Amino acid sequence: MFNLENPKNVYTVNESARGDNGVTSLTTAQMRAMYDDFPEVLQMDCTHKTNKYNYQLLSDVAMDQFSHGQPVQYSLLETTADWHMAKCLDHFNRANDHWKFVRIVRTCEKWW
């Protein structure tokens, strides 16, 4: 249904080894267009323990010409383990042709 709305919308669902929904990522056509305009700086931040299901929302944000963050991808994660983060980046690379132009990636302190 998501892709029927606009063929440039992209989503990915990855199951964990237990068969649970490990990572769900989505990028809308508008998000892709925004990233095409501002591909140099990407910020990634994740919520922690903010809902009863303990899923975490990872937001990928591109910085526009006014240094305001514009969302370019959302992912729901079971946890921020390496496998889950790799799936988010795989989706980002698949959804955005200009991912090679990223010069700076900023993340939250938890991942340092």
C-alpha positions as CSV (number, residue, x, y, z in Angstrom):
1,M,0.0,0.0,0.0
2,F,2.8,2.4,0.9
3,N,4.4,2.0,-2.5
4,L,1.1,2.3,-4.3
5,E,0.8,5.9,-2.9
6,N,4.0,6.9,-4.7
7,P,6.4,4.5,-6.5
8,K,9.3,6.3,-5.1
9,N,8.3,5.4,-1.5
10,V,10.6,2.7,-0.2
11,Y,10.1,0.4,2.8
12,T,12.0,-2.6,4.2
13,V,11.0,-5.1,6.9
14,N,13.7,-7.4,8.3
15,E,12.9,-10.3,10.6
16,S,15.3,-11.2,13.4
17,A,16.6,-14.7,13.9
18,R,13.7,-15.4,16.2
19,G,11.2,-14.4,13.5
20,D,10.3,-11.1,15.1
21,N,10.1,-7.8,13.3
22,G,13.7,-6.8,13.9
23,V,13.9,-3.6,11.8
24,T,11.2,-1.7,9.8
25,S,12.5,1.2,7.7
26,L,10.7,3.6,5.5
27,T,11.6,6.5,3.3
28,T,9.0,8.6,1.4
29,A,9.5,10.2,-2.0
30,Q,9.6,13.6,-0.3
31,M,12.3,12.4,2.1
32,R,14.3,11.1,-0.8
33,A,14.0,14.4,-2.6
34,M,15.1,16.3,0.5
35,Y,18.2,14.1,0.8
36,D,19.0,14.6,-2.9
37,D,19.1,18.3,-2.2
38,F,21.3,18.1,1.0
39,P,23.4,14.9,1.0
40,E,26.5,16.1,2.8
41,V,25.6,15.9,6.5
42,L,23.6,13.0,8.0
43,Q,22.6,12.8,11.6
44,M,21.2,9.7,13.3
45,D,19.5,9.7,16.6
46,C,17.5,7.0,18.4
47,T,14.8,7.1,21.1
48,H,15.5,4.9,24.1
49,K,12.8,3.2,26.3
50,T,10.0,5.6,25.3
51,N,7.2,3.1,24.7
52,K,5.9,0.0,26.3
53,Y,7.1,-2.3,23.5
54,N,10.7,-1.1,23.9
55,Y,11.1,-0.6,20.1
56,Q,13.3,2.3,19.3
57,L,12.7,4.9,16.6
58,L,15.9,5.8,14.6
59,S,15.6,9.0,12.8
60,D,18.0,9.9,10.0
61,V,18.1,13.6,9.4
62,A,19.8,15.7,6.7
63,M,20.9,19.2,7.4
64,D,19.4,21.8,5.1
65,Q,20.9,25.2,4.0
66,F,19.6,26.8,7.3
67,S,21.1,24.1,9.5
68,H,17.7,22.7,10.3
69,G,17.3,18.9,10.3
70,Q,15.0,17.4,7.7
71,P,14.0,13.8,8.2
72,V,15.1,11.4,5.4
73,Q,14.4,8.0,7.0
74,Y,12.6,6.5,9.9
75,S,13.3,3.0,11.3
76,L,11.8,1.0,14.1
77,L,14.4,-1.1,15.8
78,E,14.1,-4.0,18.2
79,T,17.5,-2.9,19.6
80,T,20.5,-0.9,18.4
81,A,22.7,-4.0,18.0
82,D,25.1,-4.1,15.0
83,W,22.8,-6.3,12.9
84,H,19.9,-3.9,13.3
85,M,21.9,-0.8,12.5
86,A,23.4,-2.5,9.5
87,K,19.9,-3.2,8.2
88,C,19.0,0.5,8.6
89,L,22.1,1.5,6.7
90,D,21.3,-1.1,4.0
91,H,17.9,0.4,3.6
92,F,19.3,4.0,3.5
93,N,21.8,3.0,0.7
94,R,19.1,1.2,-1.3
95,A,16.7,4.2,-1.0
96,N,19.1,7.0,-1.8
97,D,21.2,7.1,-4.9
98,H,23.4,9.9,-3.5
99,W,24.4,8.2,-0.2
100,K,28.0,8.3,-1.5
101,F,28.0,12.1,-1.1
102,V,27.7,11.9,2.7
103,R,30.7,13.7,4.2
104,I,29.8,13.8,7.9
105,V,27.7,11.4,10.0
106,R,26.7,12.4,13.5
107,T,25.2,9.9,15.9
108,C,23.9,10.0,19.5
109,E,26.3,9.5,22.4
110,K,25.2,6.0,23.1
111,W,26.9,4.7,19.9
112,W,30.3,6.4,20.5
